[in-house]
Amino acid sequence: MSLQDDRKEYLNGELNDDILSANPREMFLAWLEEYRLLGNPDSTAFSLSTVGKDGFPDSRIVLLKEIRHDGFVFYTNYNSKKGQDIAVSPNVHALFFWPEMERQIRIKGHVKKISRADSEKYFLSRPKLSQLGALSSNQSEKINSRSDLELKFNSFKSKSLDEYNCPDDWGGYCLSFEKIEFWQGRRSRMHDRIVFEIKSNLEWDSFRVQP
Ligand SMILES: Cc1cc2nc3c(=O)[nH]c(=O)nc-3n(C[C@H](O)[C@H](O)[C@H](O)COP(=O)(O)O)c2cc1C
């Protein structure tokens, strides 16, 4: 299989200098809104990279569930590999890739757990089967077989409660960013890249970087 001739031109858009004076959070919201209109069911998926105690980065997809004034919220198991990494270092990187729009967004920031009350509220808003899935999984831990997992799932299911409690080790993190880069593919690999870096008190430095 030769991959060398797989090529495309990026022709969908451009970033003009007006964007340099934009608020990066507003800019992110505007791009996300545009992307959601395309109807991709995983439009809020992003790659989250953490660094564990072995010093190696590790990445996985999670779903953005809320945009707050101070950051982006996602939910997971606090004892998972990512949770353990975050306990060592709250410094993370997030990457959104929206190929249909020829756009990429790179985010450097740090995460904090959201309040227990907010995690519980969100947990209860999830479909019951997703709640059961979270209850049944010690995320990232070894398990002998698929059937062991299903046994756990079915034992919770057989309790057929109206409500399940949010597990103690499950909840949200809020990712506050200090650097964000918007990338728009352009013809002849002359792509646009605009970077925002925090100065202080939510004031931003913005600049263009070479493709
Ligand atoms: C489209 C998609 C969405 C996902 N959303 C989440 C999520 O919101 N939270 C989560 O913990 N895992 C999510 N996952 C699973 C993670 O990618 C990963 O397998 C899991 O969190 C375990 O990662 P860890 O062992 O590095 O902690 C998603 C995976 C995909 C492909």
PDBQT file of the ligand as one rigid body, heavy atoms in Angstrom, charges set to zero:
ROOT
HETATM    1  C1  LIG A 301     -15.950   8.913  20.281  1.00  0.00    +0.000 C 
HETATM    2  C2  LIG A 301     -15.413   8.537  21.647  1.00  0.00    +0.000 A 
HETATM    3  C3  LIG A 301     -15.894   9.194  22.767  1.00  0.00    +0.000 A 
HETATM    4  C4  LIG A 301     -15.413   8.878  24.040  1.00  0.00    +0.000 A 
HETATM    5  N1  LIG A 301     -15.836   9.597  25.107  1.00  0.00    +0.000 NA
HETATM    6  C5  LIG A 301     -15.315   9.349  26.338  1.00  0.00    +0.000 A 
HETATM    7  C6  LIG A 301     -15.640  10.189  27.447  1.00  0.00    +0.000 A 
HETATM    8  O1  LIG A 301     -16.347  11.212  27.334  1.00  0.00    +0.000 OA
HETATM    9  N2  LIG A 301     -15.112   9.874  28.653  1.00  0.00    +0.000 N 
HETATM   10  C7  LIG A 301     -14.288   8.791  28.826  1.00  0.00    +0.000 A 
HETATM   11  O2  LIG A 301     -13.855   8.542  29.945  1.00  0.00    +0.000 OA
HETATM   12  N3  LIG A 301     -13.939   7.999  27.785  1.00  0.00    +0.000 NA
HETATM   13  C8  LIG A 301     -14.420   8.261  26.537  1.00  0.00    +0.000 A 
HETATM   14  N4  LIG A 301     -14.052   7.484  25.470  1.00  0.00    +0.000 N 
HETATM   15  C9  LIG A 301     -13.141   6.337  25.707  1.00  0.00    +0.000 C 
HETATM   16  C10 LIG A 301     -11.688   6.859  25.828  1.00  0.00    +0.000 C 
HETATM   17  O3  LIG A 301     -11.173   7.170  24.547  1.00  0.00    +0.000 OA
HETATM   18  C11 LIG A 301     -10.770   5.857  26.539  1.00  0.00    +0.000 C 
HETATM   19  O4  LIG A 301     -10.825   4.604  25.915  1.00  0.00    +0.000 OA
HETATM   20  C12 LIG A 301     -11.140   5.696  28.010  1.00  0.00    +0.000 C 
HETATM   21  O5  LIG A 301     -11.504   6.922  28.604  1.00  0.00    +0.000 OA
HETATM   22  C13 LIG A 301      -9.986   5.086  28.797  1.00  0.00    +0.000 C 
HETATM   23  O6  LIG A 301      -8.865   5.931  28.685  1.00  0.00    +0.000 OA
HETATM   24  P1  LIG A 301      -7.649   5.866  29.737  1.00  0.00    +0.000 P 
HETATM   25  O7  LIG A 301      -7.382   4.398  29.991  1.00  0.00    +0.000 OA
HETATM   26  O8  LIG A 301      -6.516   6.528  29.041  1.00  0.00    +0.000 OA
HETATM   27  O9  LIG A 301      -8.089   6.584  30.968  1.00  0.00    +0.000 OA
HETATM   28  C14 LIG A 301     -14.473   7.820  24.191  1.00  0.00    +0.000 A 
HETATM   29  C15 LIG A 301     -13.975   7.169  23.049  1.00  0.00    +0.000 A 
HETATM   30  C16 LIG A 301     -14.435   7.532  21.799  1.00  0.00    +0.000 A 
HETATM   31  C17 LIG A 301     -13.824   6.864  20.585  1.00  0.00    +0.000 C 
ENDROOT
TORSDOF 0
